[in-house]
Amino acid sequence: MSEKMLVTQALDERDLLVKKINDKIEKASFVDTAKPNEEKVYAKRINREEYAKEAEAAYQQINDLIERFQKIDAAIVDSNAKTEVKTSYGTFTVAGAISLRSRLRGMDSYDGEADFEGKLRDKLNDEYNERVRFCDIKNNQLQATAENMRLSILGRDAKARDDKPLGVVDAYVKENTTELVNPLDIKKKLELLEEKRNTMLTELDTQIKVSNATTFIEIA
């Protein structure tokens, strides 16, 4: 006879089974020692017959719990592969939504290497800031040079100043100013990437929770 339960209930029981199975394995005793003239085993201090029953019972209980875990886990996996959730960025199976959420958070099997959006965001931000700093350095140097040129011109006699007006310095500054070449409008792209990421993660979290709380699975 099959058993019906919500995915949330199944997830809770699966987590509980992990703890229970590991606890039973840790506390169980399957092998002990005894001398030929001793009735009781050394560590457990119970007679051999009772020890054998306990060992067999513990082994069976552990295997029953493992089988229960496997059935629940398989039912969850099967449901996640079939059930769909909708977000503003598209429709996903629950399995796909969970995988995407893990990838975006760098918690997948690639240890963050598959968080392409995050890496793209960091690349854009780092390169933009680096180029802005470079522009600032070069333009500060240019202003220092221009100031020296002005002082040089102003330091000459009136005739020389008429021949080489200060407008030459302004033209020099204009021609040699370092400018940012930013065809993608990086700041805007960064805002859009961050907005999309936050919206996506929020929607995935919400839709997965709603799906788990409303979807039933059957345990054989």
DARAFEN-V600569 format. One record per residue. N is the residue number from 1. PHI is phi in radians with two decimals (999 if undefined). OMEGA is omega in radians with two decimals (999 if undefined). NEAR is the number of other C-alpha atoms within 12 Angstrom. Layout:
# DARAFEN-V600569
N PHI OMEGA NEAR
N PHI OMEGA NEAR
This chain:
# DARAFEN-V600569
1 999 -3.09 6
2 -1.42 -3.12 11
3 -2.08 -3.10 16
4 -1.84 3.10 18
5 -2.70 3.07 24
6 -1.25 3.13 25
7 -1.05 3.12 33
8 -1.05 3.11 24
9 -1.15 3.14 25
10 -1.12 3.13 32
11 -1.11 3.12 28
12 -1.11 -3.14 20
13 -1.17 3.12 24
14 -1.07 3.10 26
15 -1.10 3.13 19
16 -1.13 3.14 19
17 -1.13 3.10 28
18 -1.01 -3.14 23
19 -1.17 -3.09 18
20 -1.16 -3.13 23
21 -1.12 3.14 28
22 -1.12 3.12 19
23 -1.14 -3.14 16
24 -1.18 3.11 24
25 -1.09 -3.11 22
26 -1.14 -3.06 14
27 -1.50 -3.09 16
28 -1.24 3.05 26
29 -2.26 -3.09 25
30 -1.98 -3.13 24
31 -2.42 3.09 18
32 -2.39 -3.14 20
33 -2.33 3.07 21
34 -2.87 3.07 18
35 -1.50 -3.12 12
36 -0.98 -3.10 10
37 -1.66 3.14 10
38 -1.97 3.13 13
39 -1.49 -3.09 17
40 -1.64 3.07 20
41 -1.31 -2.95 23
42 -1.18 -3.01 18
43 -1.36 -3.06 16
44 -1.42 3.13 22
45 1.03 3.02 17
46 -2.26 -3.08 21
47 -1.19 -3.01 21
48 -1.03 -3.10 25
49 -1.13 3.12 14
50 -1.13 3.14 16
51 -1.11 3.14 26
52 -1.08 3.13 22
53 -1.11 3.14 17
54 -1.10 -3.13 22
55 -1.11 3.14 24
56 -1.14 -3.14 18
57 -1.14 -3.14 18
58 -1.10 -3.13 24
59 -1.10 -3.13 23
60 -1.19 3.13 19
61 -1.06 -3.13 22
62 -1.10 -3.14 28
63 -1.19 3.07 20
64 -1.13 3.13 18
65 -1.17 3.10 26
66 -1.10 3.12 24
67 -1.11 3.10 20
68 -1.09 3.12 26
69 -1.02 -3.09 29
70 -1.12 3.12 24
71 -1.13 3.14 25
72 -1.13 -3.12 36
73 -1.08 -3.14 28
74 -1.13 -3.14 22
75 -1.17 3.11 30
76 -1.14 3.14 34
77 -1.04 -3.14 24
78 -1.09 3.13 22
79 -1.12 -3.13 29
80 -1.10 -3.13 28
81 -1.36 -3.08 19
82 -1.86 -3.07 19
83 -1.36 -3.11 29
84 -1.93 3.04 24
85 -2.23 -3.10 30
86 -1.96 3.04 22
87 -2.25 3.11 22
88 -1.22 3.13 16
89 -1.89 3.08 17
90 2.32 3.13 14
91 -1.82 -3.13 20
92 -2.31 2.89 27
93 -1.25 3.11 25
94 -1.05 3.12 33
95 -1.08 3.12 26
96 -1.16 3.13 25
97 -1.14 3.12 34
98 -1.14 3.13 32
99 -1.11 3.13 26
100 -1.12 3.13 31
101 -1.06 3.12 30
102 -1.12 -3.14 24
103 -1.13 -3.13 26
104 -1.13 3.14 35
105 -1.67 3.13 28
106 1.17 -3.07 20
107 -1.99 -3.14 17
108 -1.61 -3.09 17
109 -1.24 3.14 15
110 -1.64 3.10 15
111 0.94 3.07 14
112 1.58 -3.12 19
113 -1.19 -3.14 18
114 -1.72 3.04 21
115 -1.41 -3.04 24
116 -1.11 -3.14 20
117 -1.08 3.12 27
118 -1.15 3.12 23
119 -1.17 3.10 22
120 -1.11 3.12 21
121 -1.05 3.14 26
122 -1.14 3.13 21
123 -1.11 3.13 17
124 -1.04 -3.09 25
125 -1.15 -3.11 23
126 -1.13 -3.10 17
127 -1.19 3.11 21
128 -1.06 -3.12 25
129 -1.10 3.14 18
130 -1.13 -3.13 16
131 -1.22 3.08 20
132 -1.11 3.10 21
133 -1.07 3.14 17
134 -1.08 3.10 18
135 -1.04 -3.12 20
136 -1.07 -3.14 18
137 -1.10 -3.11 17
138 -1.10 -3.11 20
139 -1.28 3.04 23
140 -1.16 3.09 18
141 -1.11 3.13 18
142 -1.09 3.13 23
143 -1.11 3.10 22
144 -1.14 3.10 16
145 -1.11 3.14 20
146 -1.10 3.12 26
147 -1.13 3.10 19
148 -1.13 3.11 16
149 -1.12 3.14 25
150 -1.09 3.13 23
151 -1.08 3.14 16
152 -1.16 -3.14 18
153 -1.18 -3.11 23
154 -1.19 -3.12 20
155 -1.43 3.14 15
156 -1.47 -3.14 16
157 -1.29 -3.05 13
158 -1.01 -3.12 12
159 -1.09 3.14 12
160 -1.13 -3.14 14
161 -1.15 3.12 19
162 -1.22 -3.13 14
163 -1.24 -3.10 14
164 -2.20 -3.09 20
165 -1.16 -3.14 21
166 -1.13 3.10 23
167 -1.03 3.10 17
168 -1.09 3.14 18
169 -1.16 3.13 26
170 -1.06 3.11 20
171 -1.14 3.12 14
172 -1.10 3.13 20
173 -1.10 -3.12 25
174 -1.09 -3.09 16
175 -1.30 -3.03 14
176 -1.94 3.08 19
177 -1.21 3.11 23
178 -1.46 -3.10 22
179 -1.99 3.11 18
180 -1.39 3.04 21
181 -1.71 -2.94 13
182 -2.30 -3.05 16
183 -1.12 -3.09 10
184 -1.60 -3.02 13
185 0.95 -2.98 15
186 -0.95 -3.12 25
187 -1.00 3.12 21
188 -1.18 3.12 17
189 -1.08 3.14 22
190 -1.10 3.11 25
191 -1.10 -3.14 16
192 -1.16 3.13 18
193 -1.11 -3.13 24
194 -1.17 3.12 23
195 -1.11 -3.14 16
196 -1.11 -3.13 22
197 -1.06 -3.11 27
198 -1.12 3.13 19
199 -1.12 -3.13 19
200 -1.07 -3.12 32
201 -1.12 3.12 26
202 -1.11 -3.13 21
203 -1.16 3.12 27
204 -1.09 3.12 36
205 -1.00 -3.09 26
206 -1.13 -3.08 21
207 -1.16 3.10 30
208 -1.14 3.13 34
209 -1.11 3.14 22
210 -1.10 -3.14 21
211 -1.08 -3.13 31
212 -1.11 -3.10 30
213 -1.48 -3.09 19
214 -2.18 -3.09 18
215 -1.72 3.10 29
216 -1.70 3.04 25
217 -2.23 3.13 31
218 -2.02 3.10 23
219 -1.86 -3.08 25
220 -1.23 999 17
